[in-house]
Amino acid sequence: VGVPDKDMSNPLDILLTQLALLPAQSTFGQISFEGTFSDLEANFLLTQNLSNGMFIEALIPVRRLKAHANCFTDLSPSDGSCPSKNNPIWQAFLTSFDAILARYDLTREPYSKTGLSDVTVVFGITKSYEKTDVIDFVDTTIRIGFVAPSAPLQDETNIFSVPLGSNKHWGVPIVFDFAFGACEWVIVGFHFDALVFAPKTREIRVQTSPAQSGIIRLARTTAKVSKGTLWRAGGFVRADQFCRGLSCTVGYSFVTQNSDRLCPCNVKCFPPSIVNTNDILKSWSMHTLHVLADYEFDYCDEDNGLRVGLFYNVQLSGARTINTNMIGGVLGLSMTVDF
């Protein structure tokens, strides 16, 4: 519905038109994809200390994303209701599913992408106060900089593709950190940051009817994309090297992003009131509990060494996010070079 340039002499477009005329019934016409998704990331952090607590940081991330979900299940009812999964038009659609995707330059082949993600450069300043008899120290750090759109654009031809970065949007991060220490091994910290994106005009898949849902969008057009601001806040308690080089951290974070907004160049064929009904554009939020145990082999040397750790993230609640917990490992190497 609403897709421009349909060819009513094409049997695939005729089939889609006939299917769209069938009445809505429970889960009729819905399919569920089953598969796997993986995200492997390596982060390179470069820091240059300046004078009076000032510094410059550059974060260079490299990611590998893989998605494989060729198998799908027909969720249409089979209880004798009309229409049901035995409907001949629906069965013809399932048979022609891959041909229909190809007709609109789409594929559901396994997806894999490796490359540079968005590079972040920030200028920061840290102030530390240690002249107190009650606690060990109080640290405050403020950062501001830019996120360079160094990652490639999302592949708009694969329905399972995920962008390596922000899809060529420049960003401005503003970061605030506050921490204090006590008893020479307990650290309590708080974090807040906001990432504001600049608009970007690019080619994108869009929704052409409020009734459409899911990850498959047939229409493609050029639009100005105003990406929503990303907000993060949280806190943690850390037992720092309480047993030789062993440390444990328990934290909480809240992350949310404002809704994206599309303004198509061709508003006649793609009215903003329709293309912006896509659920993928809506705001999302997530509450997460973090548990981390790490061991620093450089506990006798603060400047150089190896760090290994295990973490477990428990998603407490969320809206329009992947509802899954995460377990993983950390392997870090820190080196200090004097010039």
Disulfide bonds with the S-S distance in Angstrom:
none
